[in-house]
Amino acid sequence: MRKLLVLLLSIGLLCLVFTPVSWGGKNVIKIGINAPLTGDIPKVGEGTKYAAEMWLEDINKEGGLKVGDKVYKVELVIEDNESKAESAVKANTKLITEDEVLVIVGPQASKQAIPAGEVANNYKTPMISPWSTNPATTKDRPYVFRGCFLDPFQGPVIANFVTKEFGFKKAAVLYDVASDYPKGLAEFFKKAWEDLHGPGSVVAFESFTTKDADFSSQLTKIIKSGAEFLFTPQYYNEVALIVQQAHELGWNKPIVGSDSWGSAELIKLCGKDCYGLFFSTHYASAGAKGKTKEFIDRYKKKYGYVPDDVAALTWDSLGIVKTAIQNCGKITGNIEKDRQCVRDAMAKIKEYKGITGDMTFTEDGDPIKCAVIVKISDKGEFEFYKSVCP
Amino acid sequence: MTFFFQNVVNALQWGSFYALIALGYSMVYGILMLFNFAHGDIFMVGAYIGCGVATVIITLSSSGVIVLPHWLILVLTILISMFLTSFVGMLVERIGYRPLRDAPRASAAITGLMIGIILETGNLLLLGAQRIKFPSLVHSTTYNIGGVFVTNKKIMIVVVSIGLMLALDQFVRRTKYGMAMRAMAFDYVVVPLMGVPINTIASMTFAIGSALAAAAGILFGIAYPVLDPYMGIIVGWKAFVAAILGGRGSILGATLAGFLMGFIEIFVAMVFPSTLRDLIAYSIILLILVFRPHGFFGEPYSARLRL
């Protein structure tokens, strides 16, 4: 009797597990979103989710996504990667094998996008990371794409900008050695700076590990090194601590950052300490025009704050996904075939006009686009300062 | 030379946190022979409670309900949060540890880890994953003393921590309850037979440890004003190391070891590349433990009846 009960229960459970898949039917296109909803950078996850939901709204308004002559319903499967590499891998595996999504958008940070890209590539599922700037994400992975510029481009952009703008010769770098994005960018910046000013011109190259809160000894070293400015390619939560501690230790020279600064949270956490600082990023919200402004206004009206670069890049990436699916021309219902078709279509896109600028794609699936230097104004707004194109 | 003294100042501040948190570990371990692995998370809860209390008091004060001077807001925040967090500590003891008092020590340690996870994820559910900015209780002023930069925050943090440690020391040494705690630490099988109420003392130990963690949490929030639900994990682990390094149940030991760890971390980063900081710092501590397995002020277990 008991055995029978157990058997019945497990059959019931199995049914529960498998029904959503069979419910999916053939007229639905599933798109997976792999985002850091919790963990170190929740604001990034929130921006991703909101942008994706707004995009879905547009699709639904048209009644669905038109591929060839058939209209499909679009469904988003949003998975939280907790801002951890291993969870991002798990989320991708789940999206691909259990939810059977056609395309994955995300993960955002390179720390998660690099290992997760491996999974997507192995399962031959197209994936596009909107925000991951580390080259390793897409390198030698035909199924992995991205929606932003790369760190080997961003590093020199910042080095050139500081050289031209301030005429400095000695740089200091402070970065998280345990995270792919800051580590990669710190090294690219160092190389670019030393190419410009000769070896030894990066006078302090200091690091810490994720979750550290006290940077006093590194900053004391940096101050002693005689550097003329500090470059710190960190995420917004650490930037607030670094900038404040640097000021308390008597540092009053410029601090320059990278695209990971550009979150709506930065000013909330950092306050006046961050006013007047510069960073390079994908787009500037203040002073935007055309489609970009439309997006910003809509997002602001709906969610109550100005979207950061992640939201804009996610929007563009989803646009690229949409174009790829439509260019593919036909959804057969055989998920493997369809994935291959979408990946081929995505690789063939040569030009895309997005809200973060016009992009053209290279062989590796990387876009070539302009970077923007943003100045944090005295009101705490991200103001457009300069555009730097490759 | 200013470089050296600047790092001394940095290390004093950083060591204060380790010392305050290590005291909580050390007291519980000394008296109940229990690793309270939830302590780092109680520190986190303390910081959040402090954040809430501070926000309420500041709002009341600025809206003119009761106008308070700045220093009083700070003192009230610390005291009220310590009071509230001590109940969290007592609750943890009541729910998580008292039912397991006769269970194997490993079970109790695991309970601590689980309570820690419950506190972290509970906070995540309650407040969301968003970082919270700790309200600025102290208006930061930087003093330049011959090239060494000291802020009023740093001075305040070191002074308040040392004050709390001295107060704890006096309490344990001079009061009846303190004596009961010391007796219990000496032997917790026989001493309850002499009429010392073990449950009261256990609750009190947790309450005091948690109150100190709350104070550490607020000071941490003042120095590093970005709070997140996982902020207690690493600091908690390292403070645990300090508690062991100081010797079982030794207040002086935990304090000194906490500051020593602050100094080792800061000075290793000063001399060596900062990438190697934790590697070298914790190798040094491992080496100290190899030569002093019972910590600075601990005694060998063989002197005691129980394991």
Chai-1 contact restraints between the chains, C-beta under 6 A:
chainA,res_idxA,chainB,res_idxB,connection_type,confidence,min_distance_angstrom,max_distance_angstrom,comment,restraint_id
A,T38,B,A129,contact,1.0,0.0,6.0,A-B,restraint_1
A,P42,B,A129,contact,1.0,0.0,6.0,A-B,restraint_2
A,P42,B,Q130,contact,1.0,0.0,6.0,A-B,restraint_3
A,V177,B,T275,contact,1.0,0.0,6.0,A-B,restraint_4
A,E206,B,S274,contact,1.0,0.0,6.0,A-B,restraint_5
A,S207,B,S274,contact,1.0,0.0,6.0,A-B,restraint_6
A,S207,B,T275,contact,1.0,0.0,6.0,A-B,restraint_7
A,K211,B,I234,contact,1.0,0.0,6.0,A-B,restraint_8
A,A213,B,Y224,contact,1.0,0.0,6.0,A-B,restraint_9
A,D214,B,W14,contact,1.0,0.0,6.0,A-B,restraint_10
A,S216,B,N10,contact,1.0,0.0,6.0,A-B,restraint_11
A,S217,B,N7,contact,1.0,0.0,6.0,A-B,restraint_12
A,S217,B,N10,contact,1.0,0.0,6.0,A-B,restraint_13
A,S217,B,I266,contact,1.0,0.0,6.0,A-B,restraint_14
A,S217,B,A269,contact,1.0,0.0,6.0,A-B,restraint_15
A,S217,B,M270,contact,1.0,0.0,6.0,A-B,restraint_16
A,Q218,B,S274,contact,1.0,0.0,6.0,A-B,restraint_17
A,T220,B,Q6,contact,1.0,0.0,6.0,A-B,restraint_18
A,T220,B,N7,contact,1.0,0.0,6.0,A-B,restraint_19
A,K224,B,F3,contact,1.0,0.0,6.0,A-B,restraint_20
A,N237,B,R131,contact,1.0,0.0,6.0,A-B,restraint_21
A,N237,B,V226,contact,1.0,0.0,6.0,A-B,restraint_22
A,A240,B,V226,contact,1.0,0.0,6.0,A-B,restraint_23
A,L241,B,Y224,contact,1.0,0.0,6.0,A-B,restraint_24
A,L241,B,V226,contact,1.0,0.0,6.0,A-B,restraint_25
A,E248,B,T142,contact,1.0,0.0,6.0,A-B,restraint_26
A,E248,B,T151,contact,1.0,0.0,6.0,A-B,restraint_27
A,L249,B,F149,contact,1.0,0.0,6.0,A-B,restraint_28
A,G250,B,F149,contact,1.0,0.0,6.0,A-B,restraint_29
A,L269,B,K133,contact,1.0,0.0,6.0,A-B,restraint_30
A,L269,B,V226,contact,1.0,0.0,6.0,A-B,restraint_31
